[in-house]
Each structure stands twice: as structure tokens, then as C-alpha cells.
């Protein structure tokens, strides 16, 4: 078999496999269905070209040429329909006109008005002579391609965000490739043209199919590098399949028919295509293997995320849980911005974020985004999928995504309730969220929903009812655990004691209900201005305590800088805060004790006592200040790092 019919057969096999894959995708978008018909039209076109090439008689070649044109006349209509559906537009009169034109040409297939005769030709076996109606058909192709290109280009100019704009770039690129391939096909096939061109039309058509398939059907961005790599691997698979069929079936054909029967090979290839398309294990295995080659590191990341999905259900501390999730997503998926909204009463508040500007953002239950996610709690949403649907509800959703900076949204549900929303921005690498990314993140979201409910129940048992902070008993238990871990790992570790200055005057002047609201606001300020893994507790009355674990055994200097900055930030935030009752202004005194991770005889009691001593030192020196001490062993070895004596002096 010569290379041109072989490459045509490869194109038939690949386009048919992708068409079957598209048909069986669990996505009910109109554009996907239309694209599957476009692929089937291309498949029949190439199949006809293959059958023309292997024909031995002019009458047979003319029959297959007309069969091929039955697919050709519908391809422009499928393409225009695909562009309109992809852009979520409704141009029924254009579609009716296009399909009407295609049907008209279909009725002329058997007449000499379209194809008059065929003659032997190099490479392609037979070329055809055109009738008078072929020029309108060529004009139909030119107008259809031009219309599609203009629509895509206008949409590209009007789109300003994320993957959607980049996706349109490659649709335009694919459109130009397809037009080039069609032009080459006509120059190659029409016998009454004065010149010939190299037979490269299959290469262009195959490239078009691969680029648009992975940009459109998977609803994922595909860049040029991925297009080239996937084109290479699919071509490799197609070539391997062809060689396999030739190697295995040629001897069988020769034994049965005493010669090589190409129809027999075509039927066998078709059976293989149908087997791959219908058999889910074969289809998923093939796609998984290609994704593993192309996406590479993403498969390692997927394993990490799956491990994280199992780990989160064992975490009961809400701040530890949120910190772990944020760090895992940012580090292993490589996301620029990520935020997590959790339901509190009738609103959803941002409780954890990395790189996001939406730290104080909240959504009500009747907001478009929450309503959308509540309708389907098991589905991840990609921004440009919502843009494609182009309805009024999605416009409100997209506006909210703009404020959050999200490209991918994962609902977090427990039973029938939406308890949170995980929002992910663009990836730092500029790459797409692969199907594996989305599947594993959805798994993480499912387990995270369960973990959040467990953590909430646990938090209620160990938290102060008024402020929502941890209570005194839990704080002391965690202090002992954290100190033991710091000693074992030789990590630095700190304890902070905080007391509101002259808080009794607030209760005496405005009453205890106002005082309670003030304590709630102070608790919120503490949660907002400490790290996710810090343990913030209400120690009693207007007194608070914070455990500040260190990170890394060699990070003593960095730890001191970090915790002193946190202490000073808390002091300053409370001093500057405008409380609900505008007449109230408060300050806070802070004592900080730092353990460097080296002393073996330091206990939780003397560490806490030292922090308490520094708190009262701050009170004696005029309040509204931070006093700090550090030690590595017994109280006799205390070494003062900073005892701020000037009014409002800070540790930073």
C-alpha cells in the first residue's frame, strides 16, 4: 500500500475513533453533538477518498467519488453550525439556509452537474472533472470558512479573560489549517486544473481534527505544544494500528482470496474502530495512556491530591485542615489563586485563601453562583463552559467569579447541603487543568466536604461559644502537644498571651451585650491576622492566648521575625479597628515567649508563665505594646530579646 492511501486510512481511523469518543462523552452541550457530526462527515469524506484511491475501474472510482461528495457537501453546514453552537448563538435562518444548500447539492450528486467523469491520476488514484454546479459548491466552502473565521475572530477580540481567549486562538489556528487542507485537496483532485500540488491534504485535515477535538470536546485549553505532541502520539497509534492490520490481515486475505483485498482490511479496521469506541475500558485506557505521556507531571500531582483527599478526612482541627488543603493545592497543582468559601448561617465567607484578593468576600444563599452550584453539587464548573451557555444566570455567576478570580469551581457538599465552594484561579505554569486535575480535585472536594462537617462538629466541642475561638481547656492540651512536637523535631515554637486594655470600662459604660460584640470582633481580627495553623484561644474574660508553631529546625531567626510581626500586626489592627459601636476605641497588651527548639527541660507551664510575665510587663510599661522573651532551657537561662519600654513600642 502506498503512503497516500495509507495516510488516508489513518485519518479515517483516527477521526472515527474521536467521533465515537465524542458521541459517548457525558457532556450534553449542543456544540459537542454538532462537532461529532462534523467528525463523521470528515470520516466519510476521507473514507471515500481512500476507496477512490484503491479503485481499479473508472466506473467504480466515479461511484466512490460521488459517495465522497455526499459527505463533502454537508461539511460546510456542520462547520458553521459548530461555530454558532460553540459561541452559544442562535442564527436559525443561517443554519436553515446552509443545510438547505447542502441538501440541494446532495440531490445533484448522481448527476453530471457536479461530477462529470474521473481519470487516472498520480498519488490519489483518480481525479475528477467538475460540472457547472461545482463552482457554487466551491463558493459555498469559501463563504462558510470566511463566516466561521470572522465569528471566531470577533469572539476572540471580545473575550478578555483566561482560557477562553486562548482556546479561541487555537480554533482560529485550526480553521486556517482546515482551509489549507481543503484547498490542497481540490487542487489535487480536480483533473481539469492546469497544475498539481503535493498530496498533503490528509496531514492538514488530521491536524485540524486533533487540535479542535482537544480544545473543544474536552473543554480544556490546548496550546501548540500539546497539539503537536498529541498529533504525534495519535499519528503513532494510528500508524501502529495500520501496520498491525496489514501485518496480520494481509496473509489472511491472501490465503482466503488468493490476493490482497483492501475492502477486507477496511472492514476489519472499521470493526476495530467500533470496538475501541464502544468498549469503555479500551477507550479510557488509550486516552489515559496518551494523557500520561502528554501531561507528564500532572499524573504525579494527581496521586498527591488523591492522597490528600484521603488525609483530610482524618483532620479535625479546622485551621489545620484548611492550611493543609491550601498548601497542597498551591504546591502540587500549581495554582496562582485559590480560595475556600464556607457556609456560616445564610452566607458563604472566605475562610482560607492563597494569592486571592477576595479575603473578605462573602456570598448570600440567593447569589447566582450559590444557586448554580446548589442545583448540581457533584459537578466541577470551568469558567468558559459557563460563558458558552450564555444565559442570564451565568452572567451573574461570571461576575462573581471575576471578583473571586476563579477559573475552576468545585462545590463542597455534605448529604444534600452545599457547605462550601473551592475556587481555583489560573495555573502558575499557564497550562490547562487537565481532565485528571479536575477529577482528582473533585474527589478532594467530596472528601473535604465531609471533613469540614467533622471539623465543625469537633470545633463546636472545643470552642468558646461566644467568640468561636478555642476554649481554655483545649488550648492547654494543644500547648503540651505542640511543645512536645517542637522538642522532638527541634523546631522553634512560641506562645502569645493577650489582654484587652481597660476592657472593664466597656462593660461598665455600654453594658455586657456591647462588650460581647466587642469580644467577637476582636476574635475575628485575631483569626484574620494569624496563620491558618496557629491556635487562637479565648483564655478567659478579655484575655486571649495563641500558639505559634515554627516551621523547620533551622528557622529560628525567621520564626522570631515572623511571630514578632504577627504580634505587632495584631496590636496595630486592634488599635486602629473601628468597632461596631463607633465610640469605642481599644488597645491590647501582648506578651510573647519564644522557645528555640533546643532546650530539653522547658515545659508548657513555664513557657506559658513566661508569656504571662511578659504580658504584665507590657501592662506595667504603659499598655498597648508587645514584650518578648526567649529561652531554650530552664527559667534560669532566660534571655530577653526585647522588652519594649517606650510607649507603643513594637516587637517588629
KAKA-V349819 format. One record per helix or strand of 3 or more residues. SS is the DSSP state (H for helix, E for strand). FROM is the first residue (numbers start at 1). LEN is the number of residues. If there is no record, write none. Layout:
SS&FROM&LEN  SS&FROM&LEN
This chain:
H&3&21  H&30&25  H&58&29  H&92&16  E&115&7  E&125&6  H&134&25  H&162&28  H&201&17  H&224&34  H&262&17  H&280&16  H&297&16  H&318&16  E&338&7  E&347&8  E&362&3  H&368&8  H&383&7  H&392&13  E&408&7  E&417&8  H&435&28  H&472&18  E&493&8  H&503&8  H&512&17  E&535&6  E&543&7  H&556&21  E&588&8  H&604&17  E&626&6  H&635&3  E&639&5
